[in-house]
Amino acid sequence: MLKCPECAAVLDVEEDEVEEGEIMSCPECEVELEVVQVNPVHLNVISDELEAEEEEEAGEEEFEAEEEEEEEEEDEDEALR
């Protein structure tokens, strides 16, 4: 019987069915959990900060791509003048 480390809800997963590195979510609090150890099973909450950092990095990449497009368009406009 596994319990969510965040809200202590019982997870419908057998201890012998999980693998190290497996990601699952709690049906009660919806937090994502990673199996970091299998004997005994130990679950860690996947940090929202990590997800936020990944989203921020993706946003920065999109912003840089948009800036490059704008610069290319400006260069094309200048070439047409």
JOTA-V137978 format. One record per residue. PSI is psi in degrees with one decimal (* if undefined). OMEGA is omega in radians with two decimals (999 if undefined). BURIAL is # if it has 9 or more other ideal C-beta (glycine too) atoms within 8 Angstrom, else .. Layout:
PSI/OMEGA/BURIAL + PSI/OMEGA/BURIAL
This chain:
120.5/3.12/. + 145.8/3.10/# + 145.0/3.07/. + 127.9/3.12/# + -15.2/-3.12/. + -49.0/-3.04/# + -2.5/3.12/. + 15.2/3.07/. + 145.5/3.10/# + 128.6/3.14/. + 139.0/-3.10/# + 61.4/-3.12/. + 135.4/3.10/. + 141.6/-3.11/. + -34.0/-3.11/# + 1.2/-3.13/. + -5.8/-3.08/. + 154.1/3.11/# + 148.6/3.11/. + 134.2/-3.13/. + -10.2/-3.14/. + 141.6/3.11/. + 134.5/3.08/# + 168.5/3.10/# + 150.9/3.12/. + 129.0/3.13/# + -20.4/-3.11/. + -58.2/-3.05/. + -4.6/3.07/. + 17.4/3.09/. + 147.7/3.09/# + 139.1/-3.09/. + 142.3/3.07/# + 135.2/3.05/# + 112.3/-3.11/# + -11.7/3.13/. + 142.8/-3.11/. + -17.5/-3.12/. + 94.3/-0.08/. + 160.8/-3.12/. + 130.8/3.09/# + 127.1/-3.13/. + 139.8/3.03/# + 142.2/3.04/. + 130.9/3.07/# + 124.2/-3.02/# + 134.1/3.02/. + -26.7/3.12/. + -40.6/3.13/. + -45.2/3.11/. + -41.5/3.13/# + -40.2/3.11/. + -42.6/3.13/. + -42.1/3.11/. + -39.6/3.14/. + -43.5/3.12/. + -41.7/3.12/. + -39.7/3.11/. + -39.7/3.11/. + -40.5/3.13/. + -41.3/3.10/. + -42.3/-3.14/. + -44.6/3.13/. + -39.6/3.12/. + -40.3/3.11/. + -40.6/3.11/. + -42.7/3.13/. + -42.1/3.11/. + -44.9/3.14/. + -41.3/3.12/. + -41.5/3.12/. + -41.9/3.12/. + -40.9/3.11/. + -41.2/3.12/. + -41.2/3.12/. + -42.1/3.12/. + -42.4/3.13/. + -36.3/-3.14/. + -29.8/-3.13/. + -18.4/-3.09/. + */999/.
